Amino acid sequence: MGRKNADSAAWLAQRETQRTQLRQAAQQARIQQFIDGLRAKAKIVDRRKEIYKSQGSADATNIGL
């Protein structure tokens, strides 16, 4: 089995596709890191009970009209 020379014409033809794929992968990784950082810093307070309670009393007031 001998060596085969690289086909530079084929490589040049696919080079831009390869660059685009690598660029998109790097961009996606940076976006994911940013989102993960936001999630880590986020302070989430669950106030659904308060909201639903106030909506229920508002609905009861409107029914009495």
N, CA, C and O atoms as a GROMACS GRO file, in nm:
protein
  260
    1MET      N    1   0.085  -0.117   0.000
    1MET     CA    2   0.000   0.000   0.000
    1MET      C    3   0.090   0.124   0.000
    1MET      O    4   0.176   0.139   0.087
    2GLY      N    5   0.071   0.209  -0.096
    2GLY     CA    6   0.154   0.327  -0.106
    2GLY      C    7   0.082   0.452  -0.058
    2GLY      O    8  -0.036   0.451  -0.024
    3ARG      N    9   0.158   0.557  -0.056
    3ARG     CA   10   0.100   0.686  -0.017
    3ARG      C   11   0.023   0.747  -0.130
    3ARG      O   12   0.053   0.725  -0.248
    4LYS      N   13  -0.078   0.824  -0.094
    4LYS     CA   14  -0.158   0.895  -0.193
    4LYS      C   15  -0.148   1.043  -0.163
    4LYS      O   16  -0.166   1.085  -0.049
    5ASN      N   17  -0.118   1.122  -0.263
    5ASN     CA   18  -0.109   1.266  -0.243
    5ASN      C   19  -0.246   1.326  -0.214
    5ASN      O   20  -0.348   1.280  -0.264
    6ALA      N   21  -0.245   1.430  -0.133
    6ALA     CA   22  -0.370   1.498  -0.100
    6ALA      C   23  -0.426   1.567  -0.223
    6ALA      O   24  -0.351   1.618  -0.306
    7ASP      N   25  -0.556   1.569  -0.233
    7ASP     CA   26  -0.623   1.635  -0.344
    7ASP      C   27  -0.654   1.779  -0.302
    7ASP      O   28  -0.755   1.805  -0.238
    8SER      N   29  -0.565   1.871  -0.338
    8SER     CA   30  -0.580   2.009  -0.293
    8SER      C   31  -0.702   2.076  -0.355
    8SER      O   32  -0.760   2.166  -0.294
    9ALA      N   33  -0.742   2.035  -0.473
    9ALA     CA   34  -0.861   2.094  -0.537
    9ALA      C   35  -0.987   2.058  -0.458
    9ALA      O   36  -1.074   2.143  -0.438
   10ALA      N   37  -0.996   1.934  -0.413
   10ALA     CA   38  -1.112   1.893  -0.333
   10ALA      C   39  -1.113   1.964  -0.198
   10ALA      O   40  -1.219   2.005  -0.149
   11TRP      N   41  -0.994   1.980  -0.139
   11TRP     CA   42  -0.986   2.048  -0.010
   11TRP      C   43  -1.026   2.195  -0.024
   11TRP      O   44  -1.099   2.248   0.059
   12LEU      N   45  -0.978   2.260  -0.128
   12LEU     CA   46  -1.013   2.400  -0.150
   12LEU      C   47  -1.163   2.415  -0.173
   12LEU      O   48  -1.223   2.514  -0.130
   13ALA      N   49  -1.224   2.319  -0.238
   13ALA     CA   50  -1.368   2.326  -0.266
   13ALA      C   51  -1.450   2.317  -0.137
   13ALA      O   52  -1.555   2.380  -0.127
   14GLN      N   53  -1.403   2.240  -0.039
   14GLN     CA   54  -1.481   2.223   0.083
   14GLN      C   55  -1.431   2.312   0.197
   14GLN      O   56  -1.489   2.310   0.306
   15ARG      N   57  -1.327   2.389   0.175
   15ARG     CA   58  -1.266   2.471   0.281
   15ARG      C   59  -1.365   2.570   0.342
   15ARG      O   60  -1.370   2.583   0.465
   16GLU      N   61  -1.441   2.639   0.261
   16GLU     CA   62  -1.535   2.739   0.313
   16GLU      C   63  -1.645   2.674   0.396
   16GLU      O   64  -1.689   2.729   0.497
   17THR      N   65  -1.691   2.557   0.352
   17THR     CA   66  -1.791   2.483   0.428
   17THR      C   67  -1.736   2.444   0.565
   17THR      O   68  -1.804   2.456   0.666
   18GLN      N   69  -1.612   2.400   0.567
   18GLN     CA   70  -1.547   2.360   0.691
   18GLN      C   71  -1.532   2.481   0.784
   18GLN      O   72  -1.559   2.471   0.903
   19ARG      N   73  -1.491   2.595   0.729
   19ARG     CA   74  -1.478   2.717   0.809
   19ARG      C   75  -1.612   2.758   0.869
   19ARG      O   76  -1.620   2.795   0.986
   20THR      N   77  -1.716   2.752   0.788
   20THR     CA   78  -1.850   2.791   0.834
   20THR      C   79  -1.895   2.700   0.948
   20THR      O   80  -1.950   2.747   1.048
   21GLN      N   81  -1.872   2.571   0.934
   21GLN     CA   82  -1.912   2.476   1.039
   21GLN      C   83  -1.836   2.503   1.169
   21GLN      O   84  -1.894   2.501   1.277
   22LEU      N   85  -1.706   2.527   1.157
   22LEU     CA   86  -1.626   2.556   1.276
   22LEU      C   87  -1.668   2.687   1.342
   22LEU      O   88  -1.676   2.696   1.464
   23ARG      N   89  -1.695   2.789   1.259
   23ARG     CA   90  -1.737   2.918   1.312
   23ARG      C   91  -1.870   2.907   1.384
   23ARG      O   92  -1.888   2.964   1.491
   24GLN      N   93  -1.964   2.833   1.325
   24GLN     CA   94  -2.096   2.816   1.387
   24GLN      C   95  -2.086   2.738   1.518
   24GLN      O   96  -2.157   2.770   1.614
   25ALA      N   97  -2.000   2.638   1.523
   25ALA     CA   98  -1.982   2.560   1.646
   25ALA      C   99  -1.924   2.648   1.757
   25ALA      O  100  -1.968   2.641   1.872
   26ALA      N  101  -1.826   2.731   1.722
   26ALA     CA  102  -1.766   2.821   1.821
   26ALA      C  103  -1.868   2.924   1.868
   26ALA      O  104  -1.874   2.955   1.987
   27GLN      N  105  -1.946   2.977   1.777
   27GLN     CA  106  -2.048   3.076   1.812
   27GLN      C  107  -2.153   3.014   1.904
   27GLN      O  108  -2.195   3.076   2.002
   28GLN      N  109  -2.196   2.894   1.873
   28GLN     CA  110  -2.296   2.826   1.955
   28GLN      C  111  -2.241   2.799   2.095
   28GLN      O  112  -2.314   2.811   2.193
   29ALA      N  113  -2.114   2.762   2.104
   29ALA     CA  114  -2.052   2.738   2.234
   29ALA      C  115  -2.048   2.867   2.317
   29ALA      O  116  -2.076   2.864   2.437
   30ARG      N  117  -2.015   2.980   2.254
   30ARG     CA  118  -2.012   3.107   2.326
   30ARG      C  119  -2.151   3.147   2.373
   30ARG      O  120  -2.167   3.195   2.485
   31ILE      N  121  -2.250   3.127   2.290
   31ILE     CA  122  -2.388   3.160   2.327
   31ILE      C  123  -2.432   3.074   2.445
   31ILE      O  124  -2.494   3.124   2.538
   32GLN      N  125  -2.399   2.945   2.441
   32GLN     CA  126  -2.437   2.855   2.549
   32GLN      C  127  -2.369   2.895   2.680
   32GLN      O  128  -2.430   2.889   2.786
   33GLN      N  129  -2.243   2.934   2.673
   33GLN     CA  130  -2.173   2.981   2.793
   33GLN      C  131  -2.239   3.106   2.849
   33GLN      O  132  -2.254   3.119   2.970
   34PHE      N  133  -2.280   3.197   2.763
   34PHE     CA  134  -2.347   3.319   2.806
   34PHE      C  135  -2.478   3.286   2.875
   34PHE      O  136  -2.507   3.339   2.983
   35ILE      N  137  -2.558   3.200   2.814
   35ILE     CA  138  -2.687   3.160   2.872
   35ILE      C  139  -2.666   3.090   3.006
   35ILE      O  140  -2.738   3.117   3.102
   36ASP      N  141  -2.568   3.002   3.014
   36ASP     CA  142  -2.539   2.932   3.138
   36ASP      C  143  -2.498   3.030   3.248
   36ASP      O  144  -2.537   3.015   3.364
   37GLY      N  145  -2.421   3.132   3.211
   37GLY     CA  146  -2.382   3.235   3.307
   37GLY      C  147  -2.502   3.313   3.358
   37GLY      O  148  -2.512   3.343   3.477
   38LEU      N  149  -2.593   3.347   3.267
   38LEU     CA  150  -2.715   3.418   3.309
   38LEU      C  151  -2.798   3.333   3.404
   38LEU      O  152  -2.849   3.383   3.505
   39ARG      N  153  -2.811   3.206   3.373
   39ARG     CA  154  -2.889   3.117   3.458
   39ARG      C  155  -2.826   3.103   3.596
   39ARG      O  156  -2.896   3.097   3.697
   40ALA      N  157  -2.692   3.098   3.601
   40ALA     CA  158  -2.623   3.085   3.728
   40ALA      C  159  -2.641   3.209   3.815
   40ALA      O  160  -2.650   3.198   3.938
   41LYS      N  161  -2.648   3.327   3.754
   41LYS     CA  162  -2.662   3.451   3.828
   41LYS      C  163  -2.807   3.486   3.860
   41LYS      O  164  -2.833   3.570   3.947
   42ALA      N  165  -2.899   3.424   3.792
   42ALA     CA  166  -3.040   3.461   3.805
   42ALA      C  167  -3.092   3.431   3.946
   42ALA      O  168  -3.062   3.328   4.005
   43LYS      N  169  -3.172   3.524   3.996
   43LYS     CA  170  -3.239   3.504   4.124
   43LYS      C  171  -3.388   3.498   4.092
   43LYS      O  172  -3.451   3.600   4.062
   44ILE      N  173  -3.442   3.380   4.100
   44ILE     CA  174  -3.581   3.359   4.061
   44ILE      C  175  -3.664   3.341   4.187
   44ILE      O  176  -3.635   3.258   4.272
   45VAL      N  177  -3.769   3.421   4.197
   45VAL     CA  178  -3.861   3.412   4.309
   45VAL      C  179  -3.995   3.368   4.254
   45VAL      O  180  -4.052   3.432   4.166
   46ASP      N  181  -4.045   3.258   4.306
   46ASP     CA  182  -4.172   3.203   4.259
   46ASP      C  183  -4.285   3.270   4.338
   46ASP      O  184  -4.303   3.243   4.457
   47ARG      N  185  -4.360   3.356   4.273
   47ARG     CA  186  -4.469   3.427   4.338
   47ARG      C  187  -4.604   3.394   4.274
   47ARG      O  188  -4.697   3.474   4.276
   48ARG      N  189  -4.611   3.276   4.217
   48ARG     CA  190  -4.736   3.237   4.151
   48ARG      C  191  -4.853   3.235   4.249
   48ARG      O  192  -4.964   3.274   4.212
   49LYS      N  193  -4.830   3.191   4.371
   49LYS     CA  194  -4.939   3.186   4.469
   49LYS      C  195  -4.996   3.326   4.494
   49LYS      O  196  -5.117   3.343   4.501
   50GLU      N  197  -4.909   3.423   4.508
   50GLU     CA  198  -4.953   3.561   4.532
   50GLU      C  199  -5.031   3.615   4.412
   50GLU      O  200  -5.134   3.680   4.428
   51ILE      N  201  -4.982   3.587   4.294
   51ILE     CA  202  -5.048   3.636   4.172
   51ILE      C  203  -5.186   3.573   4.157
   51ILE      O  204  -5.284   3.642   4.131
   52TYR      N  205  -5.192   3.440   4.173
   52TYR     CA  206  -5.320   3.372   4.158
   52TYR      C  207  -5.418   3.414   4.267
   52TYR      O  208  -5.538   3.423   4.242
   53LYS      N  209  -5.367   3.439   4.386
   53LYS     CA  210  -5.453   3.483   4.497
   53LYS      C  211  -5.512   3.620   4.466
   53LYS      O  212  -5.632   3.642   4.486
   54SER      N  213  -5.430   3.712   4.416
   54SER     CA  214  -5.479   3.847   4.385
   54SER      C  215  -5.572   3.844   4.264
   54SER      O  216  -5.667   3.922   4.258
   55GLN      N  217  -5.549   3.756   4.169
   55GLN     CA  218  -5.639   3.744   4.054
   55GLN      C  219  -5.773   3.689   4.098
   55GLN      O  220  -5.878   3.732   4.049
   56GLY      N  221  -5.770   3.596   4.189
   56GLY     CA  222  -5.895   3.537   4.239
   56GLY      C  223  -5.980   3.640   4.311
   56GLY      O  224  -6.101   3.641   4.293
   57SER      N  225  -5.920   3.726   4.391
   57SER     CA  226  -5.997   3.828   4.461
   57SER      C  227  -6.046   3.936   4.364
   57SER      O  228  -6.154   3.992   4.383
   58ALA      N  229  -5.968   3.965   4.261
   58ALA     CA  230  -6.012   4.062   4.161
   58ALA      C  231  -6.130   4.007   4.081
   58ALA      O  232  -6.224   4.080   4.049
   59ASP      N  233  -6.125   3.878   4.050
   59ASP     CA  234  -6.235   3.816   3.977
   59ASP      C  235  -6.361   3.816   4.062
   59ASP      O  236  -6.470   3.839   4.009
   60ALA      N  237  -6.349   3.791   4.190
   60ALA     CA  238  -6.465   3.789   4.279
   60ALA      C  239  -6.527   3.928   4.288
   60ALA      O  240  -6.649   3.941   4.296
   61THR      N  241  -6.444   4.032   4.287
   61THR     CA  242  -6.494   4.169   4.292
   61THR      C  243  -6.569   4.203   4.164
   61THR      O  244  -6.674   4.268   4.170
   62ASN      N  245  -6.518   4.162   4.051
   62ASN     CA  246  -6.581   4.190   3.923
   62ASN      C  247  -6.715   4.117   3.907
   62ASN      O  248  -6.805   4.168   3.840
   63ILE      N  249  -6.728   4.001   3.965
   63ILE     CA  250  -6.853   3.926   3.956
   63ILE      C  251  -6.964   3.998   4.034
   63ILE      O  252  -7.081   3.992   3.995
   64GLY      N  253  -6.928   4.065   4.142
   64GLY     CA  254  -7.025   4.134   4.224
   64GLY      C  255  -7.082   4.258   4.160
   64GLY      O  256  -7.178   4.314   4.213
   65LEU      N  257  -7.027   4.304   4.048
   65LEU     CA  258  -7.077   4.426   3.982
   65LEU      C  259  -7.208   4.406   3.923
   65LEU      O  260  -7.265   4.498   3.864
   0.00000   0.00000   0.00000
